[in-house]
Amino acid sequence: MSRTNFDMLLQAGCHFGHLRRKWNPAMAPYIYTERNGIHIIDLHKTVVKIDEAADALKQIAKSGKKVLFVATKKQSKDVIAEKAASVNMPYVIERWPGGMLTNFPTIRKAVKKMANIDKLMNDGTYSNLSKRELLQITRQRAKLEKNLGSIADLTRLPSALFVVDVMKEAIAVKEANRLGIPVFGIVDTNSDPKNIDFIIPANDDAKDSVEVILNACCSAIAEGLEERKAEKADEAAAQAQNEEGESKPKRARKARKDAPKADEAVEEAAAPAAEEEAAPAEEEAAPAEEAAAE
């Protein structure tokens, strides 16, 4: 069953493309017609592409990997932040920091710097600083939080990139292509889809259009995360059952192995008692033999 349908996308305005004079010929396969000088996107193809992208995202989430969402357009910021945070995925909604993927260790240093500032503020190290120095550090912390706060949990390169408007986020797409990271992109009629691995032809300017596509993709990611959690629980239960099943034969083998030792211990404990009982009997028998001899 499809995650979206024609009517849902039509109501959200996903079919509106750009003016004909701004179109990219590479998007011709996804254009249905032209009305009033504006290209209309074929939503039947959009439905299929959304399902393909959602299935791929589900598998990525199921394997425990991260998807980085990128959208710095004003109308898409809030939607991306809300949907990505709902599935615990990193996102970039401010300026794309150049070299974020290709120079990832430097970005991680900046994130660690933000954590160090928090640590030093909490333990009172900065309490002796002047107001001016403290203000500078606070501003620096706020700037880092604004640009990198949403990727603080991204400890390694993401396994995929989800981009809204591939033209505006061209630098992010190039970095991902250079590193071989698959790119999922909402591609409008004025964009070039050749560098996008999973193309979603749709209107990338309308908030409702972006939201309906993100709903489908993020719900697929949530499904992948739930399946991963269920698989881990099943594996833990199976492992515990196997350990319990293996422990019973081990205990039986150990009991069989310890049985001869226990018998020997019993015999050794019984031997002194038997000798003690035999000694008085021999002492009583000795006078009797002497009397008989006389």
TORFI-286504 format. One record per residue (C-alpha): x, y, z; residue in three letters. Coordinates in steps of 0.1 Angstrom, whole numbers. Layout:
REM residues N
{atom {X; Y; Z}; 'ALA'}
...
//
This chain:
REM residues 294
{atom {0; 0; 0}; 'MET'}
{atom {13; 34; -10}; 'SER'}
{atom {22; 59; 18}; 'ARG'}
{atom {7; 87; -2}; 'THR'}
{atom {-19; 91; -29}; 'ASN'}
{atom {-27; 114; -58}; 'PHE'}
{atom {-54; 133; -40}; 'ASP'}
{atom {-33; 139; -9}; 'MET'}
{atom {-4; 153; -30}; 'LEU'}
{atom {-28; 174; -52}; 'LEU'}
{atom {-44; 190; -22}; 'GLN'}
{atom {-9; 199; -8}; 'ALA'}
{atom {1; 215; -40}; 'GLY'}
{atom {29; 191; -49}; 'CYS'}
{atom {21; 194; -86}; 'HIS'}
{atom {31; 230; -91}; 'PHE'}
{atom {64; 234; -108}; 'GLY'}
{atom {83; 265; -119}; 'HIS'}
{atom {78; 288; -150}; 'LEU'}
{atom {85; 271; -183}; 'ARG'}
{atom {114; 294; -190}; 'ARG'}
{atom {131; 283; -158}; 'LYS'}
{atom {128; 246; -164}; 'TRP'}
{atom {156; 220; -165}; 'ASN'}
{atom {152; 196; -195}; 'PRO'}
{atom {164; 168; -173}; 'ALA'}
{atom {131; 170; -154}; 'MET'}
{atom {111; 163; -186}; 'ALA'}
{atom {102; 127; -176}; 'PRO'}
{atom {84; 139; -145}; 'TYR'}
{atom {65; 168; -161}; 'ILE'}
{atom {28; 160; -170}; 'TYR'}
{atom {18; 192; -188}; 'THR'}
{atom {20; 230; -189}; 'GLU'}
{atom {-7; 254; -178}; 'ARG'}
{atom {-5; 292; -179}; 'ASN'}
{atom {32; 290; -185}; 'GLY'}
{atom {38; 268; -154}; 'ILE'}
{atom {49; 232; -156}; 'HIS'}
{atom {27; 206; -138}; 'ILE'}
{atom {44; 177; -122}; 'ILE'}
{atom {31; 141; -128}; 'ASP'}
{atom {19; 131; -93}; 'LEU'}
{atom {15; 95; -102}; 'HIS'}
{atom {52; 93; -106}; 'LYS'}
{atom {57; 113; -74}; 'THR'}
{atom {37; 87; -55}; 'VAL'}
{atom {59; 59; -68}; 'VAL'}
{atom {91; 78; -60}; 'LYS'}
{atom {80; 87; -25}; 'ILE'}
{atom {74; 50; -18}; 'ASP'}
{atom {108; 41; -32}; 'GLU'}
{atom {125; 67; -10}; 'ALA'}
{atom {105; 58; 21}; 'ALA'}
{atom {114; 21; 17}; 'ASP'}
{atom {151; 29; 14}; 'ALA'}
{atom {150; 53; 44}; 'LEU'}
{atom {132; 26; 64}; 'LYS'}
{atom {161; 1; 57}; 'GLN'}
{atom {187; 27; 67}; 'ILE'}
{atom {169; 34; 100}; 'ALA'}
{atom {164; -3; 106}; 'LYS'}
{atom {202; -9; 103}; 'SER'}
{atom {208; 17; 130}; 'GLY'}
{atom {223; 44; 108}; 'LYS'}
{atom {216; 82; 107}; 'LYS'}
{atom {199; 103; 80}; 'VAL'}
{atom {209; 140; 79}; 'LEU'}
{atom {180; 163; 69}; 'PHE'}
{atom {189; 196; 52}; 'VAL'}
{atom {167; 225; 44}; 'ALA'}
{atom {177; 261; 48}; 'THR'}
{atom {147; 277; 30}; 'LYS'}
{atom {126; 298; 53}; 'LYS'}
{atom {94; 280; 45}; 'GLN'}
{atom {109; 245; 52}; 'SER'}
{atom {129; 251; 83}; 'LYS'}
{atom {102; 245; 109}; 'ASP'}
{atom {88; 214; 91}; 'VAL'}
{atom {123; 198; 88}; 'ILE'}
{atom {132; 206; 125}; 'ALA'}
{atom {99; 191; 137}; 'GLU'}
{atom {99; 160; 116}; 'LYS'}
{atom {136; 151; 120}; 'ALA'}
{atom {134; 156; 158}; 'ALA'}
{atom {104; 133; 160}; 'SER'}
{atom {125; 104; 147}; 'VAL'}
{atom {157; 115; 165}; 'ASN'}
{atom {176; 123; 133}; 'MET'}
{atom {201; 152; 129}; 'PRO'}
{atom {192; 182; 107}; 'TYR'}
{atom {206; 215; 94}; 'VAL'}
{atom {181; 244; 90}; 'ILE'}
{atom {205; 273; 92}; 'GLU'}
{atom {235; 280; 69}; 'ARG'}
{atom {252; 248; 56}; 'TRP'}
{atom {287; 249; 71}; 'PRO'}
{atom {310; 243; 42}; 'GLY'}
{atom {330; 211; 46}; 'GLY'}
{atom {306; 196; 71}; 'MET'}
{atom {309; 162; 54}; 'LEU'}
{atom {342; 164; 37}; 'THR'}
{atom {359; 180; 67}; 'ASN'}
{atom {338; 163; 94}; 'PHE'}
{atom {365; 161; 121}; 'PRO'}
{atom {367; 199; 122}; 'THR'}
{atom {329; 202; 127}; 'ILE'}
{atom {331; 176; 155}; 'ARG'}
{atom {358; 198; 172}; 'LYS'}
{atom {334; 227; 171}; 'ALA'}
{atom {306; 206; 187}; 'VAL'}
{atom {330; 194; 214}; 'LYS'}
{atom {340; 231; 220}; 'LYS'}
{atom {303; 238; 227}; 'MET'}
{atom {301; 209; 252}; 'ALA'}
{atom {333; 221; 269}; 'ASN'}
{atom {319; 256; 273}; 'ILE'}
{atom {288; 241; 290}; 'ASP'}
{atom {310; 220; 313}; 'LYS'}
{atom {331; 249; 323}; 'LEU'}
{atom {301; 271; 330}; 'MET'}
{atom {285; 245; 351}; 'ASN'}
{atom {315; 238; 373}; 'ASP'}
{atom {321; 275; 381}; 'GLY'}
{atom {354; 279; 361}; 'THR'}
{atom {341; 310; 343}; 'TYR'}
{atom {328; 326; 375}; 'SER'}
{atom {360; 346; 379}; 'ASN'}
{atom {359; 361; 344}; 'LEU'}
{atom {350; 397; 337}; 'SER'}
{atom {315; 405; 323}; 'LYS'}
{atom {329; 413; 289}; 'ARG'}
{atom {348; 379; 286}; 'GLU'}
{atom {317; 361; 299}; 'LEU'}
{atom {295; 379; 273}; 'LEU'}
{atom {319; 369; 245}; 'GLN'}
{atom {319; 332; 255}; 'ILE'}
{atom {281; 333; 258}; 'THR'}
{atom {277; 347; 223}; 'ARG'}
{atom {301; 322; 209}; 'GLN'}
{atom {281; 294; 226}; 'ARG'}
{atom {248; 308; 212}; 'ALA'}
{atom {263; 309; 177}; 'LYS'}
{atom {276; 273; 179}; 'LEU'}
{atom {242; 262; 192}; 'GLU'}
{atom {224; 279; 164}; 'LYS'}
{atom {245; 264; 136}; 'ASN'}
{atom {255; 230; 151}; 'LEU'}
{atom {232; 223; 180}; 'GLY'}
{atom {210; 201; 159}; 'SER'}
{atom {239; 178; 149}; 'ILE'}
{atom {254; 175; 184}; 'ALA'}
{atom {245; 138; 185}; 'ASP'}
{atom {260; 131; 150}; 'LEU'}
{atom {293; 114; 160}; 'THR'}
{atom {301; 100; 126}; 'ARG'}
{atom {292; 107; 90}; 'LEU'}
{atom {255; 102; 81}; 'PRO'}
{atom {245; 72; 59}; 'SER'}
{atom {222; 93; 38}; 'ALA'}
{atom {212; 129; 31}; 'LEU'}
{atom {177; 142; 27}; 'PHE'}
{atom {176; 175; 9}; 'VAL'}
{atom {148; 200; 2}; 'VAL'}
{atom {156; 220; -29}; 'ASP'}
{atom {187; 205; -44}; 'VAL'}
{atom {196; 237; -61}; 'MET'}
{atom {198; 258; -29}; 'LYS'}
{atom {217; 230; -11}; 'GLU'}
{atom {240; 223; -40}; 'ALA'}
{atom {271; 223; -18}; 'ILE'}
{atom {257; 197; 5}; 'ALA'}
{atom {248; 175; -25}; 'VAL'}
{atom {283; 179; -39}; 'LYS'}
{atom {299; 169; -6}; 'GLU'}
{atom {276; 138; -3}; 'ALA'}
{atom {284; 128; -39}; 'ASN'}
{atom {321; 131; -32}; 'ARG'}
{atom {319; 108; -2}; 'LEU'}
{atom {295; 84; -18}; 'GLY'}
{atom {266; 92; 5}; 'ILE'}
{atom {232; 85; -11}; 'PRO'}
{atom {211; 116; -15}; 'VAL'}
{atom {173; 118; -12}; 'PHE'}
{atom {160; 150; -27}; 'GLY'}
{atom {127; 169; -33}; 'ILE'}
{atom {134; 180; -69}; 'VAL'}
{atom {114; 208; -86}; 'ASP'}
{atom {112; 214; -123}; 'THR'}
{atom {140; 239; -123}; 'ASN'}
{atom {166; 215; -107}; 'SER'}
{atom {190; 190; -121}; 'ASP'}
{atom {183; 155; -108}; 'PRO'}
{atom {214; 137; -121}; 'LYS'}
{atom {233; 139; -88}; 'ASN'}
{atom {203; 127; -67}; 'ILE'}
{atom {201; 90; -59}; 'ASP'}
{atom {164; 90; -49}; 'PHE'}
{atom {144; 117; -68}; 'ILE'}
{atom {111; 129; -54}; 'ILE'}
{atom {97; 152; -81}; 'PRO'}
{atom {75; 178; -63}; 'ALA'}
{atom {70; 214; -54}; 'ASN'}
{atom {99; 223; -30}; 'ASP'}
{atom {86; 258; -23}; 'ASP'}
{atom {53; 252; -6}; 'ALA'}
{atom {53; 242; 31}; 'LYS'}
{atom {23; 218; 27}; 'ASP'}
{atom {41; 200; -1}; 'SER'}
{atom {73; 195; 19}; 'VAL'}
{atom {53; 185; 49}; 'GLU'}
{atom {32; 158; 32}; 'VAL'}
{atom {64; 142; 18}; 'ILE'}
{atom {83; 144; 51}; 'LEU'}
{atom {53; 128; 68}; 'ASN'}
{atom {56; 97; 46}; 'ALA'}
{atom {94; 95; 48}; 'CYS'}
{atom {96; 101; 86}; 'CYS'}
{atom {68; 76; 93}; 'SER'}
{atom {89; 50; 73}; 'ALA'}
{atom {120; 59; 94}; 'ILE'}
{atom {99; 54; 126}; 'ALA'}
{atom {88; 20; 113}; 'GLU'}
{atom {124; 10; 107}; 'GLY'}
{atom {134; 21; 142}; 'LEU'}
{atom {105; 2; 158}; 'GLU'}
{atom {114; -30; 138}; 'GLU'}
{atom {151; -26; 149}; 'ARG'}
{atom {139; -23; 185}; 'LYS'}
{atom {117; -54; 182}; 'ALA'}
{atom {145; -74; 166}; 'GLU'}
{atom {169; -65; 194}; 'LYS'}
{atom {143; -75; 220}; 'ALA'}
{atom {138; -109; 202}; 'ASP'}
{atom {175; -115; 199}; 'GLU'}
{atom {180; -107; 236}; 'ALA'}
{atom {151; -131; 245}; 'ALA'}
{atom {165; -158; 222}; 'ALA'}
{atom {200; -154; 237}; 'GLN'}
{atom {187; -157; 272}; 'ALA'}
{atom {167; -188; 263}; 'GLN'}
{atom {197; -204; 246}; 'ASN'}
{atom {219; -197; 276}; 'GLU'}
{atom {192; -212; 299}; 'GLU'}
{atom {189; -242; 276}; 'GLY'}
{atom {227; -247; 275}; 'GLU'}
{atom {230; -244; 313}; 'SER'}
{atom {208; -274; 320}; 'LYS'}
{atom {230; -299; 301}; 'PRO'}
{atom {260; -283; 316}; 'LYS'}
{atom {246; -288; 351}; 'ARG'}
{atom {237; -324; 343}; 'ALA'}
{atom {272; -331; 329}; 'ARG'}
{atom {288; -315; 359}; 'LYS'}
{atom {266; -336; 382}; 'ALA'}
{atom {276; -368; 364}; 'ARG'}
{atom {312; -357; 365}; 'LYS'}
{atom {310; -349; 402}; 'ASP'}
{atom {292; -381; 412}; 'ALA'}
{atom {323; -404; 413}; 'PRO'}
{atom {341; -377; 434}; 'LYS'}
{atom {312; -376; 458}; 'ALA'}
{atom {312; -414; 461}; 'ASP'}
{atom {349; -414; 468}; 'GLU'}
{atom {344; -387; 494}; 'ALA'}
{atom {317; -408; 511}; 'VAL'}
{atom {339; -439; 511}; 'GLU'}
{atom {368; -419; 525}; 'GLU'}
{atom {346; -405; 553}; 'ALA'}
{atom {332; -439; 561}; 'ALA'}
{atom {366; -457; 563}; 'ALA'}
{atom {377; -441; 596}; 'PRO'}
{atom {344; -449; 612}; 'ALA'}
{atom {346; -485; 602}; 'ALA'}
{atom {381; -488; 615}; 'GLU'}
{atom {370; -473; 648}; 'GLU'}
{atom {342; -498; 651}; 'GLU'}
{atom {365; -527; 643}; 'ALA'}
{atom {391; -517; 669}; 'ALA'}
{atom {369; -523; 700}; 'PRO'}
{atom {358; -556; 686}; 'ALA'}
{atom {394; -567; 682}; 'GLU'}
{atom {402; -556; 717}; 'GLU'}
{atom {372; -576; 731}; 'GLU'}
{atom {382; -607; 711}; 'ALA'}
{atom {418; -606; 723}; 'ALA'}
{atom {411; -615; 761}; 'PRO'}
{atom {387; -643; 750}; 'ALA'}
{atom {414; -659; 729}; 'GLU'}
{atom {439; -656; 758}; 'GLU'}
{atom {414; -673; 782}; 'ALA'}
{atom {408; -701; 757}; 'ALA'}
{atom {445; -706; 753}; 'ALA'}
{atom {450; -710; 791}; 'GLU'}
//
